[in-house]
Amino acid sequence: RAWAAGDVFTLADCAAAPALFYADWVHPIDDRFAVLKAYRARALARPAVVRCVEEARPYRHYFPLGAPDRD
């Protein structure tokens, strides 16, 4: 399946996206978890998620561990 609850993007995916976004910064998702990495990439490609990431970009310096230049 493409999304957390099946074939359509739902609120479950909206809830998972921020956690996966930051979790990969703190501890990069290992290549052994290719399905999870692909899910994160699909979520980050959604227009609404892209907009959230872009609108939050000016606040990255508040992230306690530093923000990588990717994403």
N, CA, C and O atoms as a Tinker XYZ file with bonds, in Angstrom:
   284  protein
     1  N      0.832000   -1.185000    0.000000    73     2
     2  CA     0.000000    0.000000    0.000000    64     1     3
     3  C      0.873000    1.244000    0.000000    63     2     4     5
     4  O      2.013000    1.223000    0.465000    81     3
     5  N      0.329000    2.308000   -0.520000    73     3     6
     6  CA     1.114000    3.536000   -0.677000    64     5     7
     7  C      1.151000    4.380000    0.594000    63     6     8     9
     8  O      2.144000    5.058000    0.859000    81     7
     9  N      0.080000    4.343000    1.379000    73     7    10
    10  CA    -0.033000    5.230000    2.527000    64     9    11
    11  C     -0.314000    4.446000    3.796000    63    10    12    13
    12  O     -0.568000    3.243000    3.732000    81    11
    13  N     -0.273000    5.089000    4.923000    73    11    14
    14  CA    -0.396000    4.414000    6.219000    64    13    15
    15  C     -1.690000    3.612000    6.361000    63    14    16    17
    16  O     -1.688000    2.523000    6.934000    81    15
    17  N     -2.792000    4.149000    5.840000    73    15    18
    18  CA    -4.085000    3.481000    6.011000    64    17    19
    19  C     -4.613000    2.872000    4.716000    63    18    20    21
    20  O     -5.781000    2.490000    4.640000    81    19
    21  N     -3.778000    2.782000    3.722000    73    19    22
    22  CA    -4.229000    2.186000    2.468000    64    21    23
    23  C     -3.719000    2.912000    1.252000    63    22    24    25
    24  O     -2.569000    3.348000    1.203000    81    23
    25  N     -4.588000    3.038000    0.267000    73    23    26
    26  CA    -4.179000    3.601000   -1.019000    64    25    27
    27  C     -4.375000    5.103000   -1.160000    63    26    28    29
    28  O     -4.001000    5.680000   -2.181000    81    27
    29  N     -4.956000    5.746000   -0.146000    73    27    30
    30  CA    -5.169000    7.189000   -0.217000    64    29    31
    31  C     -4.477000    7.885000    0.956000    63    30    32    33
    32  O     -4.346000    7.324000    2.044000    81    31
    33  N     -4.045000    9.096000    0.711000    73    31    34
    34  CA    -3.403000    9.923000    1.725000    64    33    35
    35  C     -4.468000   10.363000    2.725000    63    34    36    37
    36  O     -5.478000   10.948000    2.336000    81    35
    37  N     -4.249000   10.083000    4.016000    73    35    38
    38  CA    -5.242000   10.395000    5.044000    64    37    39
    39  C     -4.607000   11.181000    6.183000    63    38    40    41
    40  O     -3.428000   11.532000    6.143000    81    39
    41  N     -5.418000   11.444000    7.195000    73    39    42
    42  CA    -4.936000   12.141000    8.379000    64    41    43
    43  C     -3.798000   11.371000    9.054000    63    42    44    45
    44  O     -2.921000   11.976000    9.670000    81    43
    45  N     -3.809000   10.054000    8.943000    73    43    46
    46  CA    -2.716000    9.251000    9.511000    64    45    47
    47  C     -1.378000    9.641000    8.885000    63    46    48    49
    48  O     -0.362000    9.712000    9.576000    81    47
    49  N     -1.380000    9.886000    7.606000    73    47    50
    50  CA    -0.155000   10.302000    6.918000    64    49    51
    51  C      0.237000   11.726000    7.298000    63    50    52    53
    52  O      1.420000   12.043000    7.419000    81    51
    53  N     -0.769000   12.578000    7.485000    73    51    54
    54  CA    -0.502000   13.945000    7.946000    64    53    55
    55  C      0.171000   13.928000    9.314000    63    54    56    57
    56  O      1.040000   14.753000    9.596000    81    55
    57  N     -0.230000   12.994000   10.151000    73    55    58
    58  CA     0.355000   12.882000   11.486000    64    57    59
    59  C      1.759000   12.286000   11.437000    63    58    60    61
    60  O      2.619000   12.659000   12.235000    81    59
    61  N      1.994000   11.371000   10.514000    73    59    62
    62  CA     3.297000   10.698000   10.429000    64    61    63
    63  C      4.370000   11.568000    9.777000    63    62    64    65
    64  O      5.545000   11.470000   10.129000    81    63
    65  N      3.978000   12.410000    8.839000    73    63    66
    66  CA     4.957000   13.175000    8.067000    64    65    67
    67  C      5.897000   14.022000    8.919000    63    66    68    69
    68  O      7.108000   13.955000    8.705000    81    67
    69  N      5.406000   14.819000    9.877000    73    67    70
    70  CA     6.345000   15.626000   10.669000    64    69    71
    71  C      7.309000   14.773000   11.491000    63    70    72    73
    72  O      8.494000   15.090000   11.597000    81    71
    73  N      6.797000   13.695000   12.067000    73    71    74
    74  CA     7.664000   12.836000   12.875000    64    73    75
    75  C      8.770000   12.217000   12.024000    63    74    76    77
    76  O      9.928000   12.185000   12.439000    81    75
    77  N      8.421000   11.733000   10.847000    73    75    78
    78  CA     9.430000   11.148000    9.963000    64    77    79
    79  C     10.376000   12.209000    9.421000    63    78    80    81
    80  O     11.564000   11.951000    9.232000    81    79
    81  N      9.855000   13.383000    9.175000    73    79    82
    82  CA    10.686000   14.481000    8.675000    64    81    83
    83  C     11.822000   14.762000    9.651000    63    82    84    85
    84  O     12.989000   14.773000    9.262000    81    83
    85  N     11.485000   14.987000   10.915000    73    83    86
    86  CA    12.499000   15.313000   11.914000    64    85    87
    87  C     13.290000   14.094000   12.381000    63    86    88    89
    88  O     14.481000   14.205000   12.673000    81    87
    89  N     12.653000   12.957000   12.454000    73    87    90
    90  CA    13.354000   11.751000   12.903000    64    89    91
    91  C     14.538000   11.440000   11.998000    63    90    92    93
    92  O     15.597000   11.033000   12.476000    81    91
    93  N     14.368000   11.627000   10.705000    73    91    94
    94  CA    15.460000   11.346000    9.770000    64    93    95
    95  C     16.600000   12.337000    9.926000    63    94    96    97
    96  O     17.742000   12.022000    9.592000    81    95
    97  N     16.310000   13.520000   10.425000    73    95    98
    98  CA    17.385000   14.481000   10.711000    64    97    99
    99  C     18.196000   14.020000   11.917000    63    98   100   101
   100  O     19.424000   14.098000   11.913000    81    99
   101  N     17.506000   13.542000   12.942000    73    99   102
   102  CA    18.160000   13.162000   14.196000    64   101   103
   103  C     18.946000   11.869000   14.037000    63   102   104   105
   104  O     20.080000   11.747000   14.501000    81   103
   105  N     18.323000   10.916000   13.377000    73   103   106
   106  CA    18.950000    9.608000   13.153000    64   105   107
   107  C     18.546000    9.159000   11.751000    63   106   108   109
   108  O     17.461000    8.606000   11.569000    81   107
   109  N     19.406000    9.392000   10.761000    73   107   110
   110  CA    19.035000    9.066000    9.388000    64   109   111
   111  C     18.483000    7.642000    9.252000    63   110   112   113
   112  O     19.023000    6.686000    9.809000    81   111
   113  N     17.415000    7.542000    8.509000    73   111   114
   114  CA    16.776000    6.244000    8.298000    64   113   115
   115  C     17.722000    5.383000    7.471000    63   114   116   117
   116  O     18.121000    5.757000    6.369000    81   115
   117  N     18.067000    4.244000    8.011000    73   115   118
   118  CA    19.005000    3.326000    7.383000    64   117   119
   119  C     18.424000    2.752000    6.088000    63   118   120   121
   120  O     17.210000    2.606000    5.952000    81   119
   121  N     19.300000    2.434000    5.152000    73   119   122
   122  CA    18.878000    1.854000    3.877000    64   121   123
   123  C     18.161000    0.519000    4.048000    63   122   124   125
   124  O     17.452000    0.079000    3.143000    81   123
   125  N     18.335000   -0.124000    5.190000    73   123   126
   126  CA    17.620000   -1.383000    5.450000    64   125   127
   127  C     16.117000   -1.155000    5.512000    63   126   128   129
   128  O     15.337000   -2.094000    5.350000    81   127
   129  N     15.710000    0.081000    5.745000    73   127   130
   130  CA    14.301000    0.416000    5.863000    64   129   131
   131  C     13.840000    1.166000    4.610000    63   130   132   133
   132  O     13.304000    2.272000    4.684000    81   131
   133  N     14.063000    0.535000    3.473000    73   131   134
   134  CA    13.768000    1.159000    2.181000    64   133   135
   135  C     12.291000    1.526000    2.040000    63   134   136   137
   136  O     11.967000    2.556000    1.449000    81   135
   137  N     11.405000    0.708000    2.568000    73   135   138
   138  CA     9.976000    1.001000    2.465000    64   137   139
   139  C      9.644000    2.269000    3.252000    63   138   140   141
   140  O      8.873000    3.108000    2.786000    81   139
   141  N     10.221000    2.407000    4.436000    73   139   142
   142  CA     9.992000    3.598000    5.252000    64   141   143
   143  C     10.587000    4.836000    4.588000    63   142   144   145
   144  O      9.966000    5.899000    4.584000    81   143
   145  N     11.787000    4.701000    4.026000    73   143   146
   146  CA    12.409000    5.834000    3.328000    64   145   147
   147  C     11.561000    6.273000    2.136000    63   146   148   149
   148  O     11.408000    7.468000    1.882000    81   147
   149  N     11.016000    5.308000    1.414000    73   147   150
   150  CA    10.176000    5.629000    0.263000    64   149   151
   151  C      8.878000    6.302000    0.715000    63   150   152   153
   152  O      8.395000    7.232000    0.069000    81   151
   153  N      8.325000    5.828000    1.818000    73   151   154
   154  CA     7.106000    6.440000    2.363000    64   153   155
   155  C      7.386000    7.891000    2.750000    63   154   156   157
   156  O      6.597000    8.783000    2.436000    81   155
   157  N      8.500000    8.126000    3.428000    73   155   158
   158  CA     8.875000    9.495000    3.815000    64   157   159
   159  C      9.020000   10.371000    2.575000    63   158   160   161
   160  O      8.542000   11.505000    2.560000    81   159
   161  N      9.666000    9.863000    1.553000    73   159   162
   162  CA     9.860000   10.637000    0.320000    64   161   163
   163  C      8.518000   10.954000   -0.346000    63   162   164   165
   164  O      8.314000   12.070000   -0.824000    81   163
   165  N      7.605000    9.980000   -0.380000    73   163   166
   166  CA     6.282000   10.235000   -0.960000    64   165   167
   167  C      5.543000   11.311000   -0.173000    63   166   168   169
   168  O      4.929000   12.206000   -0.753000    81   167
   169  N      5.608000   11.216000    1.142000    73   167   170
   170  CA     4.920000   12.206000    1.982000    64   169   171
   171  C      5.505000   13.598000    1.758000    63   170   172   173
   172  O      4.765000   14.575000    1.643000    81   171
   173  N      6.830000   13.687000    1.697000    73   171   174
   174  CA     7.475000   14.983000    1.512000    64   173   175
   175  C      7.266000   15.555000    0.111000    63   174   176   177
   176  O      7.532000   16.734000   -0.124000    81   175
   177  N      6.797000   14.738000   -0.806000    73   175   178
   178  CA     6.518000   15.209000   -2.163000    64   177   179
   179  C      5.095000   15.736000   -2.311000    63   178   180   181
   180  O      4.772000   16.342000   -3.332000    81   179
   181  N      4.242000   15.520000   -1.322000    73   179   182
   182  CA     2.865000   16.005000   -1.374000    64   181   183
   183  C      2.864000   17.537000   -1.349000    63   182   184   185
   184  O      3.590000   18.134000   -0.554000    81   183
   185  N      2.069000   18.178000   -2.195000    73   183   186
   186  CA     2.073000   19.654000   -2.238000    64   185   187
   187  C      1.824000   20.319000   -0.881000    63   186   188   189
   188  O      2.476000   21.313000   -0.559000    81   187
   189  N      0.915000   19.801000   -0.097000    73   187   190
   190  CA     0.636000   20.420000    1.207000    64   189   191
   191  C      1.819000   20.279000    2.151000    63   190   192   193
   192  O      2.103000   21.189000    2.930000    81   191
   193  N      2.507000   19.152000    2.088000    73   191   194
   194  CA     3.673000   18.935000    2.949000    64   193   195
   195  C      4.824000   19.821000    2.468000    63   194   196   197
   196  O      5.537000   20.412000    3.279000    81   195
   197  N      4.998000   19.910000    1.172000    73   195   198
   198  CA     6.027000   20.805000    0.603000    64   197   199
   199  C      5.797000   22.230000    1.095000    63   198   200   201
   200  O      6.736000   22.916000    1.501000    81   199
   201  N      4.549000   22.667000    1.057000    73   199   202
   202  CA     4.231000   24.024000    1.511000    64   201   203
   203  C      4.576000   24.209000    2.985000    63   202   204   205
   204  O      5.140000   25.235000    3.365000    81   203
   205  N      4.246000   23.232000    3.811000    73   203   206
   206  CA     4.568000   23.322000    5.247000    64   205   207
   207  C      6.069000   23.394000    5.469000    63   206   208   209
   208  O      6.544000   24.199000    6.270000    81   207
   209  N      6.813000   22.557000    4.764000    73   207   210
   210  CA     8.268000   22.550000    4.912000    64   209   211
   211  C      8.841000   23.901000    4.498000    63   210   212   213
   212  O      9.698000   24.449000    5.190000    81   211
   213  N      8.378000   24.435000    3.386000    73   211   214
   214  CA     8.886000   25.720000    2.906000    64   213   215
   215  C      8.519000   26.864000    3.847000    63   214   216   217
   216  O      9.341000   27.744000    4.102000    81   215
   217  N      7.303000   26.857000    4.359000    73   215   218
   218  CA     6.890000   27.930000    5.267000    64   217   219
   219  C      7.624000   27.866000    6.603000    63   218   220   221
   220  O      7.761000   28.883000    7.282000    81   219
   221  N      8.096000   26.685000    6.985000    73   219   222
   222  CA     8.813000   26.533000    8.250000    64   221   223
   223  C     10.320000   26.753000    8.108000    63   222   224   225
   224  O     11.032000   26.847000    9.108000    81   223
   225  N     10.802000   26.833000    6.876000    73   223   226
   226  CA    12.250000   26.957000    6.639000    64   225   227
   227  C     12.903000   28.100000    7.430000    63   226   228   229
   228  O     14.013000   27.906000    7.926000    81   227
   229  N     12.283000   29.274000    7.575000    73   227   230
   230  CA    12.932000   30.355000    8.334000    64   229   231
   231  C     13.126000   30.040000    9.822000    63   230   232   233
   232  O     13.875000   30.733000   10.509000    81   231
   233  N     12.462000   29.010000   10.311000    73   231   234
   234  CA    12.531000   28.681000   11.735000    64   233   235
   235  C     13.433000   27.485000   12.030000    63   234   236   237
   236  O     13.496000   27.024000   13.169000    81   235
   237  N     14.110000   26.994000   11.040000    73   235   238
   238  CA    14.950000   25.812000   11.238000    64   237   239
   239  C     16.048000   26.036000   12.262000    63   238   240   241
   240  O     16.475000   25.089000   12.923000    81   239
   241  N     16.506000   27.247000   12.403000    73   239   242
   242  CA    17.593000   27.493000   13.356000    64   241   243
   243  C     17.142000   27.228000   14.794000    63   242   244   245
   244  O     17.981000   27.129000   15.689000    81   243
   245  N     15.850000   27.113000   15.028000    73   243   246
   246  CA    15.354000   26.784000   16.365000    64   245   247
   247  C     15.412000   25.282000   16.653000    63   246   248   249
   248  O     15.253000   24.868000   17.802000    81   247
   249  N     15.637000   24.473000   15.632000    73   247   250
   250  CA    15.723000   23.031000   15.839000    64   249   251
   251  C     16.962000   22.761000   16.684000    63   250   252   253
   252  O     18.066000   23.147000   16.299000    81   251
   253  N     16.797000   22.104000   17.828000    73   251   254
   254  CA    17.911000   21.998000   18.785000    64   253   255
   255  C     19.150000   21.280000   18.280000    63   254   256   257
   256  O     20.249000   21.551000   18.764000    81   255
   257  N     19.009000   20.378000   17.330000    73   255   258
   258  CA    20.176000   19.640000   16.853000    64   257   259
   259  C     20.746000   20.205000   15.563000    63   258   260   261
   260  O     21.675000   19.642000   14.985000    81   259
   261  N     20.198000   21.295000   15.128000    73   259   262
   262  CA    20.625000   21.854000   13.845000    64   261   263
   263  C     19.866000   21.214000   12.709000    63   262   264   265
   264  O     19.502000   20.041000   12.785000    81   263
   265  N     19.629000   21.953000   11.682000    73   263   266
   266  CA    18.885000   21.447000   10.548000    64   265   267
   267  C     19.838000   21.170000    9.387000    63   266   268   269
   268  O     20.665000   22.013000    9.039000    81   267
   269  N     19.718000   20.003000    8.802000    73   267   270
   270  CA    20.569000   19.729000    7.630000    64   269   271
   271  C     20.125000   20.577000    6.446000    63   270   272   273
   272  O     19.029000   21.137000    6.445000    81   271
   273  N     20.975000   20.662000    5.456000    73   271   274
   274  CA    20.670000   21.457000    4.266000    64   273   275
   275  C     19.716000   20.742000    3.322000    63   274   276   277
   276  O     19.224000   21.346000    2.368000    81   275
   277  N     19.452000   19.480000    3.570000    73   275   278
   278  CA    18.543000   18.729000    2.687000    64   277   279
   279  C     17.100000   18.901000    3.149000    63   278   280   281
   280  O     16.849000   19.468000    4.213000    81   279
   281  N     16.193000   18.436000    2.387000    73   279   282
   282  CA    14.750000   18.474000    2.641000    64   281   283
   283  C     14.193000   19.844000    2.525000    63   282   284
   284  O     12.992000   20.039000    2.710000    81   283
